[in-house]
Structures are given as C-alpha cells and as structure tokens.
Amino acid sequence: MLKLLENIYSHSLNTPQKIAIVDQEGNRETSYAELVAMSGRLATWLLKQGIGKEKIVAIRVPRGVRFVASRLAAMMIGAAWVGVEDMMGEERITYIIKDSGADLIIDDPDTGKSA
C-alpha cells in the first residue's frame, strides 16, 4: 500500500492536473491534486476523531471518488479499512462492521446511510 501512496503523491507533484479518477457515469473527473487534497482533509479529520495506527475504519460510501479518497485517507494515517456496500444488505453490513471491530464509520452524507 505504501507504493500506491507513493505513486499517487508522485503524480500529484509531477502531473497534478492529470486525471486520476473518472466516475462511473463519466460526469466527474478528479485530478491527482484534487484526490490528494481530498484525502488529506479526510485524514486530518480522522486523526481529530482519534483514528490512527491500529484503528479500523468502515467505509460505507458508493464506489467513486469519495470511496477512493476515504481508503487513501485511512492508509495515510496507518489505519486499516473495510469497505461495505448497500448491495450487501443491512444484516451483512452490520455483521462486517461488528466483526471487524470498526472504530469509526465513514458513511455517505448524500443518502444518510449509516451502519
């Protein structure tokens, strides 16, 4: 995972405007600079919530920029992460979050979904 972060940082410094992510519909493009900035803001917020090394974050946002930024933020601060999706069903999501021992859940503010 360290290599992934190194590659993303390298792109954000050398080619900041290069597109890192395009959403599934093709409507939104996010550059490496934007992705690193978004991940950094979220990493700072996670640290303020007491999340860091040896902590676990459950990520419950739709696949896309926010999902990737959330994963990168967790990696930046040394936290582990587990991804859950609505298609898994509430019972499975609840089980995964409980079984993982997640210390915090990042959910989707657009849908209000929370585990």
N, C-alpha and C positions, 0 to 999 in steps of 0.2 A: 504494500500500500504506500510505502514511503516513495517508491519510484513513481507511482501515479501522481502523488502530490508534487514531487519534483518536476515532472513533465508539465503539469498544469501551471505551476509557478513560472517555469521557463517560458512557456507560451505567453503567459500574461505579461512578462517582461519584454520578450523579443518581438512578439506579434500580438499586442494587446487587443487589436480590433478584429483579429481573426475569429471566425465563428466557432464556438466550442459546442453549442447545443442548438438544435432546431426542434421545436415542439412537434408532436405527432401530426398536428394539422398543418404544419408548415407556416403558421401565422407569426410565430415569435422566434427570433434569433437572439442568442445571447453570446456575447464575445467572451474571450478568456478573461479580460479585465473585469467585466461585469460579474462573471461567475466567481472569480477570486474575491471581489469586493463583497458580494452577497454572502459567500461562505464565511468570510472574515467577520462580518457583522453578526452572523448567527453564532459563530464560535465564541465571540465576545459575550453574547447573550447567554449561551450555555454555561460559560465559566461563571457568570454572575449568578446563575441558578445553582451553582455548586457542582456542576458536571465537569469532569476531567478524567484523568487516568483512572482506570479500573472502575469506571461508571459505565452504565449501559443506557443508550437512548433508543427508544422505539420510534420509528419514523412512519407516520401514517398520513402521507400526502400522496396525491396522484403522481404517477411517473411523469417526469419532466424536469424543468429547471429547479424547482424547489426541492424535489426529491434528491437530485444530484448535489445541490448546494448543502442540503442537510447532511448527506453522507460525508461530503468533504469536510464540513464543519466538525463533525464528530471525529474524523480522522486527524484533523489539525490539532485537536486538544488531547488526543490519545484515548478517547472514549471508544467503546465498542458500540455497534449499532445493529438493530434488527429492523428489517422492513416488513410492514404489514399493509395489505391492500383490502379494500372493501369487498372485492370478489372472493376473499377467503371466508367471509361470513363472520358474524359477531362472535359466535361461540369459539371459532378457531382463533380469531384475533385476540380475544380475551385470554385464551389458553397460552398463546405465544408470548403475550406481554407478561403474564404472570410467571410462566415457566422461565423466561429469560431474566427475570428479576430487574426489568427496566426501571431505572431511577427517574426517568422523565419521558414523556410522550410529546413528540412534535406532531401536531395534527394540522389538518387543512382548515384555515380560517374561512375559506370560501364555502365549505359545506357544513361547517360546525361539527364535523365528526370528531369524536373524542373517544378514546378507549378507557 
